[in-house]
Amino acid sequence: MTRPPESIKAELKQSAVNELTHNILPFWMNRMTDVKNGGFYGRIDGGNNIIHDAPRGAILNARILWSFSAAFHRFREPAYLETAKRAKDYILQYFFDNTYGGTYWVLNSDGSPLDTKKQIYSQAFFIYAFSEYFMATEDREGLDKAIELFHLIEKHSFDGGLNGYFEAFDCKWGEIADLRLSAKDANEKKTMNTHLHILEAYTNLYRIWPDERLRKQLRNLVMIFIEKILDPGSNHLNLFFDEHWRRKSTIVSYGHDIESSWLLYEAAHVLGDSELADRVAGIAVKVVVAAMEGLQPDGSLMYERDDAIGHVDLDRHWWVQSEAVVGFINAWQLNRDNDFLEKAFKSYDFINTYLVDTNNGEWFWSIRSDGSINTVDDKAGFWKCPYHNSRMCLEIMTRFR
């Protein structure tokens, strides 16, 4: 290693504080706040133009709430609390379905429902966000909403016969034909991605509400990853399944692999089960090593590959790089192999050099395989939210304080 760990940790921590407080959060407060219609704009395109009438996605709004709640929890900065409250109030007024329960998937720019389906991925993110809001403010309403959504997921989505969670339902919680999160996803009953973010949400909720049923279901989610989602031969995570847990995809998603590695360990750790945590720690490091197959010489992590059809996507997406930094740091903390810490630093250096938009704020969507900046995809929008990058910064601060 070229430098001692303490030097790398100190540099990462200071850089993360600066990036979060001087670039990421100010962008969302200053550029995305919609004074006219309330809440936040639905989109800023890759050319940094606000699309005033863009639809407003549930994921974007939940992630804004989580990010500013977590930032206020860490810094106690009143402006962060004001933004978190703005997100909370807008979500409660427009996204919650007061007739059938749960939250809508997409709103029009005026707040009216556009897509009323109940995507479980979305319900989970609101649990994650409202749990964080309660931790930051002790506002009981946040906890109550998170608990309400937990019960709805367990009532409608949990598969008591074959285990796991179904993907989506219509407005009245009935069956729906199109279960996909996005057009690029397979239309299958169960997915790694939704299970990952239910796990993430239940972990955050368990920190503040140690309910026995929640504990049981969180532990069950950890075991689902170990026994059904993880490929023990390759240590990659399979992405799509039918209701019987038969694999329906051969894609390797490097970002999801490395994100899952640390979220899975976090869940086991929060449960307080030392035997399970030790088991998951070993798995987490193996998953990180498997994800390193996608590591590029410049420290970045490629998006995905599918050997079955000869598909390779070498784009370096913003969220994949964020999760790589945290995943490598977590692996280093688990086994103290300094090579992981050096890889975390190199990944962060790639972000700082290529992805951070020093002129207009926030980060670019991706760096293309030829090294060019992707200015076609959104700067902010349905999937481009202050979550992966703000969380990366906060994780660095927390782990290295």
C-alpha positions in Angstrom: 0.0 0.0 0.0 1.4 3.4 -1.0 0.0 5.2 2.1 -1.0 4.2 5.6 -4.7 3.5 6.2 -5.1 6.4 8.6 -4.0 8.9 5.9 -6.4 7.4 3.3 -9.3 7.4 5.9 -8.7 11.1 6.8 -8.6 12.2 3.2 -11.7 10.2 2.3 -13.6 11.6 5.2 -12.7 15.3 4.6 -13.5 15.0 0.9 -16.9 13.3 1.7 -17.9 16.1 4.0 -17.0 18.7 1.4 -18.7 16.9 -1.4 -22.0 16.3 0.5 -22.3 19.8 2.1 -20.9 21.9 -0.8 -22.1 20.1 -3.9 -24.7 17.3 -3.5 -27.1 18.8 -1.0 -27.0 22.4 -2.2 -27.9 21.2 -5.7 -31.1 19.5 -4.5 -32.1 22.4 -2.3 -31.3 25.2 -4.8 -32.2 23.6 -8.2 -34.9 21.1 -7.5 -37.3 22.9 -5.1 -40.6 23.7 -6.8 -41.9 26.9 -5.2 -45.0 27.0 -7.5 -46.4 23.4 -7.2 -44.8 22.4 -3.9 -42.3 19.6 -3.3 -39.6 19.1 -5.9 -39.4 19.1 -9.7 -39.6 15.7 -11.3 -36.6 16.1 -13.6 -33.5 18.0 -14.6 -32.2 16.6 -17.9 -28.6 15.9 -18.8 -28.2 19.4 -20.1 -29.1 20.8 -16.7 -32.5 22.1 -17.8 -35.4 21.9 -15.4 -38.4 20.1 -16.9 -41.2 21.9 -15.0 -44.0 19.6 -16.0 -42.1 16.3 -15.6 -43.9 13.5 -13.6 -42.8 13.0 -10.0 -41.6 9.5 -9.1 -42.1 7.9 -5.7 -38.5 6.8 -5.6 -37.1 10.3 -6.2 -39.3 11.8 -3.4 -38.5 9.0 -0.9 -34.8 9.3 -1.5 -34.9 13.1 -1.1 -36.6 12.6 2.3 -34.1 9.9 3.3 -31.1 12.0 2.2 -32.0 15.2 4.0 -33.2 13.4 7.1 -29.9 11.6 7.3 -28.0 14.8 6.7 -29.9 16.6 9.4 -29.3 13.7 11.7 -25.6 14.0 11.1 -25.1 17.8 10.9 -28.1 19.3 12.7 -28.2 22.0 10.0 -31.6 23.7 10.0 -31.7 24.0 6.2 -31.5 20.2 5.9 -34.4 19.8 8.3 -36.5 22.3 6.3 -35.9 20.3 3.1 -36.7 17.0 4.8 -39.9 18.5 6.2 -40.8 19.8 2.7 -40.3 16.3 1.3 -42.3 14.7 4.2 -45.2 17.1 3.9 -45.4 16.6 0.1 -45.3 12.8 0.3 -48.0 12.7 3.0 -50.3 15.0 1.0 -49.9 13.5 -2.5 -48.2 10.1 -2.5 -50.2 8.3 0.1 -53.4 6.5 -1.0 -55.9 7.3 1.7 -58.5 4.9 0.3 -56.6 1.7 -0.2 -53.4 2.3 1.7 -49.8 2.4 0.5 -48.2 4.9 -1.9 -48.6 5.7 -5.6 -45.8 5.1 -8.1 -45.9 8.3 -10.1 -47.7 11.7 -9.8 -48.3 14.4 -12.3 -46.4 17.7 -11.7 -49.6 19.1 -10.1 -49.6 16.3 -7.5 -52.5 14.3 -9.0 -52.0 10.5 -9.4 -50.5 9.4 -12.7 -49.7 5.7 -12.0 -51.4 4.3 -8.9 -49.9 0.9 -8.9 -48.4 -0.3 -5.6 -44.8 -1.2 -6.4 -43.3 -2.9 -3.3 -39.9 -1.4 -4.1 -41.5 2.0 -3.6 -43.3 1.1 -0.3 -40.0 -0.1 1.0 -38.2 3.1 0.2 -40.8 5.1 2.0 -40.3 2.9 5.1 -36.5 3.6 4.8 -37.1 7.3 4.5 -39.7 7.7 7.2 -37.6 5.6 9.6 -34.7 8.0 9.0 -36.9 11.0 9.4 -38.0 9.7 12.8 -34.4 9.1 13.9 -33.5 12.6 12.9 -36.5 14.4 14.4 -38.3 12.0 16.8 -41.5 13.0 15.0 -43.8 10.1 15.8 -45.7 10.5 12.5 -42.7 9.3 10.6 -42.5 6.1 12.7 -46.2 5.5 12.4 -46.1 5.8 8.6 -43.1 3.4 8.4 -44.9 0.9 10.6 -48.1 1.2 8.5 -46.2 0.4 5.3 -44.5 -2.5 6.9 -47.8 -4.1 7.8 -49.1 -3.5 4.2 -46.1 -5.2 2.7 -46.5 -8.2 5.0 -50.2 -8.4 4.3 -50.2 -8.1 0.5 -46.7 -8.9 -0.7 -45.2 -11.6 1.5 -45.4 -15.1 0.0 -46.2 -17.3 3.0 -46.1 -20.5 1.0 -42.9 -20.2 -1.1 -41.3 -17.3 0.8 -40.2 -13.9 -0.4 -42.1 -10.9 -1.7 -44.1 -10.3 -4.8 -43.2 -7.3 -6.9 -46.3 -5.2 -7.5 -50.0 -4.8 -7.3 -52.7 -2.5 -8.7 -54.2 0.4 -6.7 -56.5 -1.9 -4.7 -53.7 -4.5 -4.1 -55.0 -6.8 -6.7 -52.9 -8.8 -9.3 -51.2 -6.8 -12.0 -49.7 -8.0 -15.4 -46.7 -5.7 -15.6 -44.6 -6.1 -12.5 -41.5 -4.3 -13.7 -39.7 -1.4 -12.1 -38.5 -0.2 -15.5 -38.6 -1.2 -19.1 -35.1 -2.8 -18.9 -36.2 -5.3 -16.2 -37.6 -8.8 -16.6 -41.3 -9.1 -15.9 -40.9 -11.7 -13.1 -42.7 -12.3 -9.8 -39.7 -11.9 -7.5 -36.5 -9.9 -7.9 -33.2 -9.4 -6.0 -33.6 -5.6 -6.3 -36.9 -5.4 -4.5 -35.8 -7.9 -1.8 -32.6 -5.9 -1.3 -34.5 -2.7 -0.6 -37.1 -4.4 1.6 -34.1 -5.7 3.6 -32.6 -2.2 3.7 -35.9 -0.6 4.8 -36.6 -3.3 7.5 -33.0 -2.8 8.8 -33.6 0.9 9.3 -37.0 0.4 10.9 -35.7 -2.3 13.3 -33.2 0.2 14.7 -36.1 2.3 16.1 -38.9 -0.3 16.4 -37.6 -3.7 17.6 -40.8 -5.5 16.9 -40.6 -9.3 17.1 -42.4 -9.9 13.8 -40.2 -7.3 12.1 -37.1 -9.1 13.5 -38.4 -12.4 12.2 -39.0 -11.1 8.7 -35.7 -9.2 8.6 -33.8 -12.4 9.6 -35.8 -14.3 7.0 -34.7 -11.7 4.3 -31.1 -12.3 5.2 -31.6 -16.1 4.8 -33.4 -15.5 1.5 -30.3 -13.8 0.2 -28.0 -16.6 1.4 -30.2 -19.5 0.3 -32.0 -18.3 -2.8 -30.5 -15.2 -4.3 -26.8 -15.8 -3.9 -25.1 -18.1 -6.4 -22.7 -20.1 -4.3 -20.6 -21.0 -7.2 -19.8 -17.5 -8.5 -20.7 -15.4 -5.4 -22.8 -13.1 -7.7 -26.4 -12.4 -6.9 -29.1 -13.7 -9.3 -31.5 -10.9 -10.3 -34.9 -12.3 -11.4 -37.0 -15.3 -10.3 -40.4 -16.8 -10.8 -42.6 -17.4 -7.7 -40.9 -20.8 -7.2 -37.5 -19.1 -7.0 -36.4 -20.5 -10.4 -33.7 -18.3 -11.8 -34.9 -16.2 -14.8 -31.7 -14.2 -15.6 -28.0 -14.6 -16.4 -27.1 -11.0 -15.9 -24.3 -10.1 -13.5 -24.9 -6.6 -12.0 -21.7 -5.4 -10.4 -23.3 -2.5 -8.6 -26.0 -4.6 -7.0 -23.5 -7.2 -6.0 -21.3 -4.8 -4.1 -24.3 -2.8 -2.7 -25.8 -6.0 -1.4 -22.6 -7.1 0.3 -22.6 -4.3 2.8 -26.4 -4.0 3.2 -26.6 -7.7 4.0 -24.0 -7.4 6.6 -25.6 -4.3 8.1 -28.9 -6.2 8.5 -27.2 -9.2 10.2 -25.3 -6.8 12.5 -28.4 -4.8 13.4 -30.2 -8.0 14.3 -27.6 -8.6 17.0 -27.1 -12.2 16.1 -23.3 -12.7 16.3 -23.3 -16.1 14.7 -25.3 -14.9 11.7 -23.2 -11.7 11.4 -20.0 -13.7 11.3 -21.5 -16.0 8.6 -22.6 -13.0 6.6 -19.3 -11.2 7.0 -17.5 -14.1 5.2 -20.2 -14.0 2.4 -19.9 -10.2 2.1 -16.2 -10.3 1.4 -16.7 -13.1 -1.2 -19.3 -11.1 -3.0 -17.0 -8.0 -3.1 -14.2 -10.2 -4.5 -16.7 -11.5 -7.2 -17.7 -7.9 -8.0 -14.1 -7.0 -8.6 -14.4 -9.0 -11.9 -15.9 -5.7 -13.2 -13.2 -3.4 -11.8 -11.4 -1.3 -14.4 -7.8 -0.2 -14.3 -8.9 3.4 -13.4 -10.6 2.2 -10.3 -14.2 2.3 -11.7 -16.7 -0.5 -11.7 -18.4 -1.4 -14.9 -22.2 -1.7 -15.0 -23.0 -5.3 -16.0 -22.4 -8.3 -18.2 -24.3 -11.3 -19.5 -22.1 -14.0 -20.8 -25.1 -16.1 -22.0 -25.8 -13.6 -24.8 -22.4 -11.9 -25.0 -23.6 -8.6 -23.5 -21.1 -6.3 -21.8 -22.0 -2.8 -20.5 -18.8 -0.9 -19.7 -20.5 2.3 -18.7 -19.5 3.6 -15.3 -22.8 4.7 -13.7 -22.8 7.1 -10.8 -24.6 4.8 -8.4 -22.4 1.8 -9.0 -19.3 3.8 -8.2 -20.9 5.1 -5.0 -21.7 1.6 -3.8 -18.2 0.4 -4.8 -16.7 2.8 -2.4 -18.9 1.7 0.5 -18.6 -2.0 -0.4 -14.8 -1.9 -0.4 -14.6 0.0 2.9 -17.0 -2.5 4.5 -14.8 -5.4 3.2 -11.7 -3.7 4.6 -13.4 -3.3 8.0 -14.4 -6.9 8.0 -11.0 -8.4 7.2 -8.5 -5.5 7.4 -7.0 -6.4 4.0 -5.6 -2.9 3.1 -6.1 -3.7 -0.6 -9.8 -3.1 -0.2 -9.2 0.3 1.4 -6.9 1.2 -1.5 -9.6 0.2 -4.0 -12.2 2.3 -2.1 -9.8 5.3 -2.4 -9.2 4.6 -6.1 -13.0 4.3 -6.8 -13.6 7.6 -4.9 -10.8 9.3 -6.9 -12.5 8.2 -10.2 -15.8 9.7 -8.9 -14.1 13.0 -8.0 -12.2 13.2 -11.2 -14.8 12.2 -13.8 -18.4 12.1 -12.3 -18.6 15.2 -10.2 -20.0 18.1 -12.2 -17.9 21.0 -10.9 -19.7 23.6 -13.1 -23.4 22.8 -12.5 -23.4 20.7 -9.3 -24.3 17.1 -8.5 -22.9 14.2 -10.6 -23.2 13.1 -14.2 -25.3 9.9 -14.8 -22.3 8.0 -16.1 -19.0 7.9 -18.0 -19.3 6.1 -21.3 -17.1 3.2 -22.2 -15.1 5.5 -24.4 -14.4 7.9 -21.6 -17.0 10.6 -22.6 -19.5 12.1 -20.2 -23.1 11.0 -20.5 -25.1 14.2 -20.8 -28.1 12.4 -22.4 -29.5 10.8 -19.2 -30.9 12.8 -16.4 -28.9 15.0 -13.9 -31.9 14.5 -11.6 -35.1 12.5 -12.1 -37.0 9.3 -11.5 -33.9 7.3 -10.8 -31.3 10.0 -10.4 -31.7 11.0 -6.8 -29.7 12.2 -3.8 -29.3 8.7 -2.3 -26.4 6.6 -3.5 -24.0 9.5 -3.5 -25.2 11.2 -0.3 -25.3 7.9 1.5 -21.7 7.1 0.3 -20.6 10.4 1.9 -22.4 9.7 5.1 -21.1 6.1 5.3 -17.6 7.3 4.9 -18.1 9.9 7.7 -19.7 7.4 10.0 -17.2 4.6 9.4 -14.1 6.8 9.7 -15.1 9.1 12.5 
